[in-house]
Amino acid sequence: MPAYDAFLLVSFGGPEGPGEVMPFLENVTRGRGIPPDRLASVAEHYYAVGGVSPINQQCRDLLAAVRADFSASGLSLPVYWGNRNWTPYLTDTVRAMADDGVRRAVALVTSAYSSYSSCRQYLDDIEQARYAVGPDAPRIDKIRRFFNHPGFIEPFAVNTRAALATLPADLRDDAHLVFTAHSVPVAMAEASGPGGGHRYVAELTEAARLIAERAGRNTHPHTLAYQSRSGPPSQPWLEPDICDHLGDLAKSGTKAVVVIPVGFVSDHMEVRHDLDVEAAQSADSLGLAFARAATPGSHPRFASMITELVTERLALPDETGPDSPALDSPALDSTVLDNPMPGDAGSPAALGDMGVPSQACPADCCRYAASAGRPRKVEGSSPA
C-alpha cells in the first residue's frame, strides 16, 4: 500500500480584505488582456461583501472537519492546504511540506468533475509547484473524481430538501429543480475525459439525477443550466445560462424553483453572487418563488467522504516508490487506473450507473488547447 505521510487540500484562493481584491484579480487574469473596467466591475462583487471572499474560510472549515474525521477514523496524517491563485500559495505549501520532511502526499482538489479546468489544470499546477520546489518536493497523488460518491450526493440531497421546505407550501410539490455548474467552452467540454469523452456534461447530468432522485418523496422535474461564463461572445460556451433558463421556465408555467449548484463544493463568490444575487433577482422579476440549496461545504458526510477516499487510495497496491512517476503516468499498468479499489466497506464508493471513477487520469485526459489563451475564472472551485 502507498506510504502516504501527508494530506493536501488544493483550492482556488481568494482575497481576504479590500486591499487584496485588485491584486488578486490581476493575478488570476494576468496575460489575458482583460480590460481594467471589467476587473473593476468584478471587484465590486467583492467590495459588496467587504472585500473578503468566503472561499478561504470555507477551506479552513473543511480542513477542521477533515482533521476531526481523520482522528475519529484512526488516520494519522498531517494536513496541508495550498491555493492556485492566492495565499497560501500551492508552491509555498509544497515547499513547507518538503521542509517538514513529507515524501509522499495524497491530495484532494475542490472539484468533483472531469475537464481541463476542474481536473487537468490542477494536476498541472501541482507538478509546476513540485518543479519550483525542486528535487526535495514530495510526490503528490490526486484523489479521484467524486461526482457520484455518496458523500457528495447525500449532502446535496439533504440541502435540496431543506431548500424546498422554504418555498410556499402551495408551490413546493411542483417546484422545478435547476442544477447549475460552471459554464466552460464547448470545446473544453468535448475534450473532457479520456480521449475526449464529453465527461464533464455526462458527470454533471448523472450527479443531478442522483440528487433529484433523493431530494424528496415527490418527483420534481429537473434540468441542468450553467453560470459564470467568462469567455468572449464569439466562443461557444455551454448553455443555457441560468438566468435565461429561469425565463424559459417562467414562460412554460413554472411557479417555483430550487437552484442547486451541483458543480461546486462550497458557497464561494460565484455561488453567492451569480446565484444568490443575479439569479435570485431574475427569478423575482419573473414572479418565480426561488430557493437555493447549499453546497456540501464542511458537512460531516462530505468530510467523511474525504476520509473514505484517502482510505481507498491507501488500499491500492504500491506499484511504485516515493520517487517514481505519479499515478497519472502512462507507464503504470492500466488495471491500476481502470479498476480502483472500493471505498469504505460499509457503503458503496459510487452511486448510479457510471461506476467508480478511475484513481488517476491518463496522460492525455482532458487536454485542451484554447484558441485564445487559457480560460480562467475569477474565482471558483469548479471548474476553475
Helices and strands as residue ranges (DSSP letters): E 6-11, H 18-29, H 36-47, H 55-73, E 79-83, H 90-99, E 104-109, I 116-120, H 121-133, E 139-142, H 150-164, H 169-172, E 176-182, H 186-190, H 199-213, E 222-227, H 242-251, E 256-260, H 269-272, I 274-279, H 280-286, E 289-292, H 300-314, H 334-338
